[in-house]
Amino acid sequence: MSSANADGLVPVEASVNSVFYRRPSPGEPCFVEEGDKVNEDTIVCLMEIMKCFRSVSAGVKGTVEKVLAESGSMVKKGDAVMLIRPEK
């Protein structure tokens, strides 16, 4: 988890080159939506690396401010996939 950006938002970043997924499987609801409250251990997305899926947690308590990546898209290591506004 990276530190907050200039707006005070904390990015959830891809730890490796992978495919970003917002849902646990097709037809299921997204793990989180913009405006949802999350805790440090809330699962916010999946990353697929060579057919292996890794759950990604928020890493911070706060509110999902913005989802930046499209579900099913390739993301590179260090890419921010969503931004979370931490609780004060």
Backbone as XML, in Angstrom:
<?xml version="1.0"?>
<chain id="A" units="angstrom">
  <residue number="1" name="MET">
    <atom name="N" x="0.859" y="-1.176" z="0.000"/>
    <atom name="CA" x="0.000" y="0.000" z="0.000"/>
    <atom name="C" x="0.899" y="1.232" z="0.000"/>
  </residue>
  <residue number="2" name="SER">
    <atom name="N" x="0.614" y="2.162" z="-0.867"/>
    <atom name="CA" x="1.386" y="3.391" z="-0.963"/>
    <atom name="C" x="0.850" y="4.439" z="-0.008"/>
  </residue>
  <residue number="3" name="SER">
    <atom name="N" x="1.635" y="5.471" z="0.181"/>
    <atom name="CA" x="1.189" y="6.572" z="1.031"/>
    <atom name="C" x="0.167" y="7.418" z="0.278"/>
  </residue>
  <residue number="4" name="ALA">
    <atom name="N" x="-0.477" y="8.306" z="1.001"/>
    <atom name="CA" x="-1.516" y="9.158" z="0.424"/>
    <atom name="C" x="-0.934" y="10.083" z="-0.644"/>
  </residue>
  <residue number="5" name="ASN">
    <atom name="N" x="-1.760" y="10.393" z="-1.657"/>
    <atom name="CA" x="-1.332" y="11.331" z="-2.688"/>
    <atom name="C" x="-1.629" y="12.759" z="-2.226"/>
  </residue>
  <residue number="6" name="ALA">
    <atom name="N" x="-1.446" y="13.729" z="-3.094"/>
    <atom name="CA" x="-1.611" y="15.140" z="-2.740"/>
    <atom name="C" x="-3.028" y="15.467" z="-2.257"/>
  </residue>
  <residue number="7" name="ASP">
    <atom name="N" x="-4.038" y="14.721" z="-2.723"/>
    <atom name="CA" x="-5.422" y="14.950" z="-2.308"/>
    <atom name="C" x="-5.761" y="14.207" z="-1.024"/>
  </residue>
  <residue number="8" name="GLY">
    <atom name="N" x="-4.788" y="13.507" z="-0.442"/>
    <atom name="CA" x="-5.035" y="12.731" z="0.761"/>
    <atom name="C" x="-5.627" y="11.360" z="0.481"/>
  </residue>
  <residue number="9" name="LEU">
    <atom name="N" x="-5.712" y="10.979" z="-0.795"/>
    <atom name="CA" x="-6.274" y="9.681" z="-1.170"/>
    <atom name="C" x="-5.169" y="8.623" z="-1.194"/>
  </residue>
  <residue number="10" name="VAL">
    <atom name="N" x="-5.502" y="7.419" z="-0.739"/>
    <atom name="CA" x="-4.535" y="6.325" z="-0.707"/>
    <atom name="C" x="-4.811" y="5.397" z="-1.884"/>
  </residue>
  <residue number="11" name="PRO">
    <atom name="N" x="-3.826" y="5.193" z="-2.758"/>
    <atom name="CA" x="-4.042" y="4.300" z="-3.900"/>
    <atom name="C" x="-3.920" y="2.833" z="-3.504"/>
  </residue>
  <residue number="12" name="VAL">
    <atom name="N" x="-4.770" y="1.996" z="-4.094"/>
    <atom name="CA" x="-4.595" y="0.547" z="-4.053"/>
    <atom name="C" x="-3.867" y="0.230" z="-5.339"/>
  </residue>
  <residue number="13" name="GLU">
    <atom name="N" x="-2.657" y="-0.325" z="-5.228"/>
    <atom name="CA" x="-1.803" y="-0.528" z="-6.396"/>
    <atom name="C" x="-1.620" y="-1.993" z="-6.731"/>
  </residue>
  <residue number="14" name="ALA">
    <atom name="N" x="-1.410" y="-2.257" z="-8.010"/>
    <atom name="CA" x="-1.065" y="-3.607" z="-8.458"/>
    <atom name="C" x="0.347" y="-3.912" z="-7.974"/>
  </residue>
  <residue number="15" name="SER">
    <atom name="N" x="0.518" y="-5.078" z="-7.334"/>
    <atom name="CA" x="1.842" y="-5.449" z="-6.833"/>
    <atom name="C" x="2.711" y="-6.093" z="-7.912"/>
  </residue>
  <residue number="16" name="VAL">
    <atom name="N" x="2.058" y="-6.594" z="-8.972"/>
    <atom name="CA" x="2.752" y="-7.190" z="-10.122"/>
    <atom name="C" x="1.911" y="-6.930" z="-11.363"/>
  </residue>
  <residue number="17" name="ASN">
    <atom name="N" x="2.486" y="-7.156" z="-12.537"/>
    <atom name="CA" x="1.697" y="-7.085" z="-13.773"/>
    <atom name="C" x="0.631" y="-8.180" z="-13.695"/>
  </residue>
  <residue number="18" name="SER">
    <atom name="N" x="-0.616" y="-7.811" z="-13.906"/>
    <atom name="CA" x="-1.709" y="-8.762" z="-13.719"/>
    <atom name="C" x="-2.974" y="-8.250" z="-14.395"/>
  </residue>
  <residue number="19" name="VAL">
    <atom name="N" x="-4.034" y="-9.057" z="-14.327"/>
    <atom name="CA" x="-5.354" y="-8.650" z="-14.815"/>
    <atom name="C" x="-6.192" y="-8.289" z="-13.592"/>
  </residue>
  <residue number="20" name="PHE">
    <atom name="N" x="-6.826" y="-7.128" z="-13.647"/>
    <atom name="CA" x="-7.632" y="-6.589" z="-12.544"/>
    <atom name="C" x="-9.085" y="-7.019" z="-12.704"/>
  </residue>
  <residue number="21" name="TYR">
    <atom name="N" x="-9.661" y="-7.536" z="-11.633"/>
    <atom name="CA" x="-11.078" y="-7.906" z="-11.639"/>
    <atom name="C" x="-11.788" y="-7.282" z="-10.447"/>
  </residue>
  <residue number="22" name="ARG">
    <atom name="N" x="-12.963" y="-6.686" z="-10.701"/>
    <atom name="CA" x="-13.770" y="-6.071" z="-9.642"/>
    <atom name="C" x="-14.725" y="-7.057" z="-8.988"/>
  </residue>
  <residue number="23" name="ARG">
    <atom name="N" x="-14.969" y="-8.213" z="-9.636"/>
    <atom name="CA" x="-15.950" y="-9.196" z="-9.155"/>
    <atom name="C" x="-15.268" y="-10.534" z="-8.856"/>
  </residue>
  <residue number="24" name="PRO">
    <atom name="N" x="-15.850" y="-11.313" z="-7.930"/>
    <atom name="CA" x="-15.282" y="-12.637" z="-7.673"/>
    <atom name="C" x="-15.481" y="-13.598" z="-8.842"/>
  </residue>
  <residue number="25" name="SER">
    <atom name="N" x="-16.572" y="-13.420" z="-9.612"/>
    <atom name="CA" x="-16.825" y="-14.203" z="-10.819"/>
    <atom name="C" x="-17.892" y="-13.493" z="-11.639"/>
  </residue>
  <residue number="26" name="PRO">
    <atom name="N" x="-17.996" y="-13.809" z="-12.932"/>
    <atom name="CA" x="-19.007" y="-13.153" z="-13.767"/>
    <atom name="C" x="-20.410" y="-13.340" z="-13.174"/>
  </residue>
  <residue number="27" name="GLY">
    <atom name="N" x="-21.210" y="-12.300" z="-13.224"/>
    <atom name="CA" x="-22.565" y="-12.358" z="-12.700"/>
    <atom name="C" x="-22.672" y="-12.037" z="-11.215"/>
  </residue>
  <residue number="28" name="GLU">
    <atom name="N" x="-21.545" y="-12.019" z="-10.519"/>
    <atom name="CA" x="-21.519" y="-11.668" z="-9.094"/>
    <atom name="C" x="-21.398" y="-10.147" z="-8.963"/>
  </residue>
  <residue number="29" name="PRO">
    <atom name="N" x="-21.837" y="-9.592" z="-7.827"/>
    <atom name="CA" x="-21.651" y="-8.149" z="-7.627"/>
    <atom name="C" x="-20.175" y="-7.807" z="-7.421"/>
  </residue>
  <residue number="30" name="CYS">
    <atom name="N" x="-19.830" y="-6.555" z="-7.679"/>
    <atom name="CA" x="-18.464" y="-6.083" z="-7.450"/>
    <atom name="C" x="-18.128" y="-6.177" z="-5.962"/>
  </residue>
  <residue number="31" name="PHE">
    <atom name="N" x="-16.850" y="-6.375" z="-5.678"/>
    <atom name="CA" x="-16.404" y="-6.395" z="-4.286"/>
    <atom name="C" x="-16.762" y="-5.081" z="-3.597"/>
  </residue>
  <residue number="32" name="VAL">
    <atom name="N" x="-16.464" y="-3.961" z="-4.256"/>
    <atom name="CA" x="-16.780" y="-2.632" z="-3.718"/>
    <atom name="C" x="-17.204" y="-1.711" z="-4.846"/>
  </residue>
  <residue number="33" name="GLU">
    <atom name="N" x="-17.959" y="-0.696" z="-4.486"/>
    <atom name="CA" x="-18.367" y="0.365" z="-5.403"/>
    <atom name="C" x="-17.856" y="1.689" z="-4.854"/>
  </residue>
  <residue number="34" name="GLU">
    <atom name="N" x="-17.777" y="2.694" z="-5.711"/>
    <atom name="CA" x="-17.404" y="4.029" z="-5.244"/>
    <atom name="C" x="-18.403" y="4.462" z="-4.177"/>
  </residue>
  <residue number="35" name="GLY">
    <atom name="N" x="-17.892" y="4.995" z="-3.075"/>
    <atom name="CA" x="-18.730" y="5.423" z="-1.960"/>
    <atom name="C" x="-18.835" y="4.404" z="-0.849"/>
  </residue>
  <residue number="36" name="ASP">
    <atom name="N" x="-18.409" y="3.155" z="-1.100"/>
    <atom name="CA" x="-18.459" y="2.117" z="-0.068"/>
    <atom name="C" x="-17.419" y="2.378" z="1.017"/>
  </residue>
  <residue number="37" name="LYS">
    <atom name="N" x="-17.787" y="2.060" z="2.251"/>
    <atom name="CA" x="-16.856" y="2.108" z="3.381"/>
    <atom name="C" x="-16.084" y="0.797" z="3.408"/>
  </residue>
  <residue number="38" name="VAL">
    <atom name="N" x="-14.783" y="0.893" z="3.684"/>
    <atom name="CA" x="-13.939" y="-0.300" z="3.760"/>
    <atom name="C" x="-13.077" y="-0.251" z="5.019"/>
  </residue>
  <residue number="39" name="ASN">
    <atom name="N" x="-12.663" y="-1.436" z="5.465"/>
    <atom name="CA" x="-11.674" y="-1.574" z="6.531"/>
    <atom name="C" x="-10.376" y="-2.041" z="5.898"/>
  </residue>
  <residue number="40" name="GLU">
    <atom name="N" x="-9.327" y="-2.098" z="6.698"/>
    <atom name="CA" x="-8.026" y="-2.502" z="6.185"/>
    <atom name="C" x="-8.069" y="-3.862" z="5.495"/>
  </residue>
  <residue number="41" name="ASP">
    <atom name="N" x="-8.889" y="-4.785" z="6.037"/>
    <atom name="CA" x="-8.911" y="-6.150" z="5.506"/>
    <atom name="C" x="-10.056" y="-6.420" z="4.531"/>
  </residue>
  <residue number="42" name="THR">
    <atom name="N" x="-10.801" y="-5.393" z="4.129"/>
    <atom name="CA" x="-11.877" y="-5.565" z="3.146"/>
    <atom name="C" x="-11.289" y="-5.925" z="1.782"/>
  </residue>
  <residue number="43" name="ILE">
    <atom name="N" x="-11.768" y="-7.030" z="1.185"/>
    <atom name="CA" x="-11.321" y="-7.408" z="-0.163"/>
    <atom name="C" x="-11.956" y="-6.435" z="-1.156"/>
  </residue>
  <residue number="44" name="VAL">
    <atom name="N" x="-11.119" y="-5.785" z="-1.971"/>
    <atom name="CA" x="-11.614" y="-4.784" z="-2.921"/>
    <atom name="C" x="-11.528" y="-5.233" z="-4.379"/>
  </residue>
  <residue number="45" name="CYS">
    <atom name="N" x="-10.688" y="-6.244" z="-4.662"/>
    <atom name="CA" x="-10.552" y="-6.722" z="-6.038"/>
    <atom name="C" x="-9.745" y="-8.010" z="-6.061"/>
  </residue>
  <residue number="46" name="LEU">
    <atom name="N" x="-9.648" y="-8.581" z="-7.260"/>
    <atom name="CA" x="-8.788" y="-9.734" z="-7.515"/>
    <atom name="C" x="-7.757" y="-9.344" z="-8.560"/>
  </residue>
  <residue number="47" name="MET">
    <atom name="N" x="-6.572" y="-9.924" z="-8.452"/>
    <atom name="CA" x="-5.537" y="-9.787" z="-9.466"/>
    <atom name="C" x="-5.213" y="-11.194" z="-9.963"/>
  </residue>
  <residue number="48" name="GLU">
    <atom name="N" x="-5.225" y="-11.365" z="-11.292"/>
    <atom name="CA" x="-4.909" y="-12.664" z="-11.883"/>
    <atom name="C" x="-3.520" y="-12.628" z="-12.480"/>
  </residue>
  <residue number="49" name="ILE">
    <atom name="N" x="-2.700" y="-13.558" z="-12.013"/>
    <atom name="CA" x="-1.341" y="-13.694" z="-12.523"/>
    <atom name="C" x="-1.179" y="-15.135" z="-12.978"/>
  </residue>
  <residue number="50" name="MET">
    <atom name="N" x="-1.066" y="-15.360" z="-14.283"/>
    <atom name="CA" x="-0.878" y="-16.692" z="-14.855"/>
    <atom name="C" x="-1.916" y="-17.692" z="-14.325"/>
  </residue>
  <residue number="51" name="LYS">
    <atom name="N" x="-3.180" y="-17.321" z="-14.397"/>
    <atom name="CA" x="-4.324" y="-18.157" z="-13.996"/>
    <atom name="C" x="-4.418" y="-18.380" z="-12.481"/>
  </residue>
  <residue number="52" name="CYS">
    <atom name="N" x="-3.606" y="-17.672" z="-11.699"/>
    <atom name="CA" x="-3.711" y="-17.705" z="-10.239"/>
    <atom name="C" x="-4.341" y="-16.388" z="-9.790"/>
  </residue>
  <residue number="53" name="PHE">
    <atom name="N" x="-5.336" y="-16.483" z="-8.933"/>
    <atom name="CA" x="-6.048" y="-15.296" z="-8.480"/>
    <atom name="C" x="-5.613" y="-14.925" z="-7.073"/>
  </residue>
  <residue number="54" name="ARG">
    <atom name="N" x="-5.369" y="-13.643" z="-6.867"/>
    <atom name="CA" x="-4.948" y="-13.128" z="-5.570"/>
    <atom name="C" x="-5.942" y="-12.068" z="-5.122"/>
  </residue>
  <residue number="55" name="SER">
    <atom name="N" x="-6.480" y="-12.240" z="-3.923"/>
    <atom name="CA" x="-7.372" y="-11.238" z="-3.345"/>
    <atom name="C" x="-6.542" y="-10.056" z="-2.875"/>
  </residue>
  <residue number="56" name="VAL">
    <atom name="N" x="-7.064" y="-8.851" z="-3.098"/>
    <atom name="CA" x="-6.372" y="-7.635" z="-2.684"/>
    <atom name="C" x="-7.259" y="-6.907" z="-1.679"/>
  </residue>
  <residue number="57" name="SER">
    <atom name="N" x="-6.696" y="-6.592" z="-0.532"/>
    <atom name="CA" x="-7.455" y="-5.868" z="0.491"/>
    <atom name="C" x="-7.184" y="-4.371" z="0.393"/>
  </residue>
  <residue number="58" name="ALA">
    <atom name="N" x="-8.067" y="-3.597" z="1.012"/>
    <atom name="CA" x="-7.977" y="-2.137" z="0.946"/>
    <atom name="C" x="-6.692" y="-1.622" z="1.587"/>
  </residue>
  <residue number="59" name="GLY">
    <atom name="N" x="-6.292" y="-2.218" z="2.700"/>
    <atom name="CA" x="-5.069" y="-1.785" z="3.367"/>
    <atom name="C" x="-5.227" y="-0.544" z="4.226"/>
  </residue>
  <residue number="60" name="VAL">
    <atom name="N" x="-6.409" y="0.081" z="4.172"/>
    <atom name="CA" x="-6.669" y="1.296" z="4.941"/>
    <atom name="C" x="-8.170" y="1.378" z="5.213"/>
  </residue>
  <residue number="61" name="LYS">
    <atom name="N" x="-8.527" y="1.955" z="6.355"/>
    <atom name="CA" x="-9.942" y="2.162" z="6.675"/>
    <atom name="C" x="-10.374" y="3.481" z="6.064"/>
  </residue>
  <residue number="62" name="GLY">
    <atom name="N" x="-11.487" y="3.464" z="5.324"/>
    <atom name="CA" x="-11.950" y="4.692" z="4.692"/>
    <atom name="C" x="-13.076" y="4.431" z="3.720"/>
  </residue>
  <residue number="63" name="THR">
    <atom name="N" x="-13.159" y="5.288" z="2.696"/>
    <atom name="CA" x="-14.225" y="5.232" z="1.690"/>
    <atom name="C" x="-13.612" y="5.124" z="0.301"/>
  </residue>
  <residue number="64" name="VAL">
    <atom name="N" x="-14.149" y="4.204" z="-0.503"/>
    <atom name="CA" x="-13.681" y="4.078" z="-1.888"/>
    <atom name="C" x="-14.108" y="5.345" z="-2.629"/>
  </residue>
  <residue number="65" name="GLU">
    <atom name="N" x="-13.131" y="6.108" z="-3.048"/>
    <atom name="CA" x="-13.386" y="7.388" z="-3.715"/>
    <atom name="C" x="-13.546" y="7.215" z="-5.221"/>
  </residue>
  <residue number="66" name="LYS">
    <atom name="N" x="-12.656" y="6.401" z="-5.818"/>
    <atom name="CA" x="-12.645" y="6.285" z="-7.278"/>
    <atom name="C" x="-12.048" y="4.939" z="-7.680"/>
  </residue>
  <residue number="67" name="VAL">
    <atom name="N" x="-12.726" y="4.251" z="-8.606"/>
    <atom name="CA" x="-12.170" y="3.045" z="-9.220"/>
    <atom name="C" x="-11.544" y="3.493" z="-10.534"/>
  </residue>
  <residue number="68" name="LEU">
    <atom name="N" x="-10.250" y="3.241" z="-10.683"/>
    <atom name="CA" x="-9.490" y="3.764" z="-11.820"/>
    <atom name="C" x="-9.328" y="2.770" z="-12.968"/>
  </residue>
  <residue number="69" name="ALA">
    <atom name="N" x="-9.314" y="1.485" z="-12.657"/>
    <atom name="CA" x="-9.070" y="0.470" z="-13.688"/>
    <atom name="C" x="-10.378" y="-0.184" z="-14.102"/>
  </residue>
  <residue number="70" name="GLU">
    <atom name="N" x="-10.425" y="-0.596" z="-15.344"/>
    <atom name="CA" x="-11.574" y="-1.310" z="-15.888"/>
    <atom name="C" x="-11.420" y="-2.792" z="-15.562"/>
  </residue>
  <residue number="71" name="SER">
    <atom name="N" x="-12.494" y="-3.403" z="-15.104"/>
    <atom name="CA" x="-12.451" y="-4.828" z="-14.790"/>
    <atom name="C" x="-12.074" y="-5.624" z="-16.033"/>
  </residue>
  <residue number="72" name="GLY">
    <atom name="N" x="-11.147" y="-6.558" z="-15.870"/>
    <atom name="CA" x="-10.672" y="-7.362" z="-16.985"/>
    <atom name="C" x="-9.500" y="-6.754" z="-17.724"/>
  </residue>
  <residue number="73" name="SER">
    <atom name="N" x="-9.062" y="-5.572" z="-17.276"/>
    <atom name="CA" x="-7.949" y="-4.910" z="-17.963"/>
    <atom name="C" x="-6.603" y="-5.315" z="-17.358"/>
  </residue>
  <residue number="74" name="MET">
    <atom name="N" x="-5.581" y="-5.241" z="-18.181"/>
    <atom name="CA" x="-4.218" y="-5.516" z="-17.742"/>
    <atom name="C" x="-3.700" y="-4.298" z="-16.996"/>
  </residue>
  <residue number="75" name="VAL">
    <atom name="N" x="-3.089" y="-4.519" z="-15.835"/>
    <atom name="CA" x="-2.472" y="-3.440" z="-15.073"/>
    <atom name="C" x="-1.014" y="-3.797" z="-14.832"/>
  </residue>
  <residue number="76" name="LYS">
    <atom name="N" x="-0.200" y="-2.776" z="-14.721"/>
    <atom name="CA" x="1.228" y="-2.976" z="-14.502"/>
    <atom name="C" x="1.563" y="-2.765" z="-13.036"/>
  </residue>
  <residue number="77" name="LYS">
    <atom name="N" x="2.652" y="-3.374" z="-12.608"/>
    <atom name="CA" x="3.116" y="-3.207" z="-11.236"/>
    <atom name="C" x="3.196" y="-1.716" z="-10.914"/>
  </residue>
  <residue number="78" name="GLY">
    <atom name="N" x="2.559" y="-1.322" z="-9.792"/>
    <atom name="CA" x="2.582" y="0.071" z="-9.367"/>
    <atom name="C" x="1.407" y="0.895" z="-9.850"/>
  </residue>
  <residue number="79" name="ASP">
    <atom name="N" x="0.614" y="0.377" z="-10.806"/>
    <atom name="CA" x="-0.579" y="1.100" z="-11.268"/>
    <atom name="C" x="-1.597" y="1.194" z="-10.131"/>
  </residue>
  <residue number="80" name="ALA">
    <atom name="N" x="-2.173" y="2.354" z="-9.950"/>
    <atom name="CA" x="-3.261" y="2.517" z="-8.990"/>
    <atom name="C" x="-4.540" y="2.012" z="-9.648"/>
  </residue>
  <residue number="81" name="VAL">
    <atom name="N" x="-5.245" y="1.089" z="-8.990"/>
    <atom name="CA" x="-6.494" y="0.552" z="-9.541"/>
    <atom name="C" x="-7.721" y="1.212" z="-8.897"/>
  </residue>
  <residue number="82" name="MET">
    <atom name="N" x="-7.525" y="1.767" z="-7.692"/>
    <atom name="CA" x="-8.586" y="2.544" z="-7.044"/>
    <atom name="C" x="-7.973" y="3.442" z="-5.985"/>
  </residue>
  <residue number="83" name="LEU">
    <atom name="N" x="-8.751" y="4.449" z="-5.590"/>
    <atom name="CA" x="-8.320" y="5.401" z="-4.576"/>
    <atom name="C" x="-9.267" y="5.340" z="-3.400"/>
  </residue>
  <residue number="84" name="ILE">
    <atom name="N" x="-8.698" y="5.372" z="-2.195"/>
    <atom name="CA" x="-9.490" y="5.336" z="-0.972"/>
    <atom name="C" x="-9.193" y="6.579" z="-0.147"/>
  </residue>
  <residue number="85" name="ARG">
    <atom name="N" x="-10.279" y="7.232" z="0.331"/>
    <atom name="CA" x="-10.126" y="8.374" z="1.229"/>
    <atom name="C" x="-10.083" y="7.820" z="2.652"/>
  </residue>
  <residue number="86" name="PRO">
    <atom name="N" x="-8.913" y="7.918" z="3.320"/>
    <atom name="CA" x="-8.803" y="7.334" z="4.659"/>
    <atom name="C" x="-9.653" y="8.112" z="5.678"/>
  </residue>
  <residue number="87" name="GLU">
    <atom name="N" x="-10.122" y="7.378" z="6.695"/>
    <atom name="CA" x="-10.837" y="8.032" z="7.799"/>
    <atom name="C" x="-9.843" y="8.843" z="8.601"/>
  </residue>
  <residue number="88" name="LYS">
    <atom name="N" x="-10.301" y="9.925" z="9.115"/>
    <atom name="CA" x="-9.443" y="10.793" z="9.933"/>
    <atom name="C" x="-9.354" y="10.247" z="11.340"/>
  </residue>
</chain>
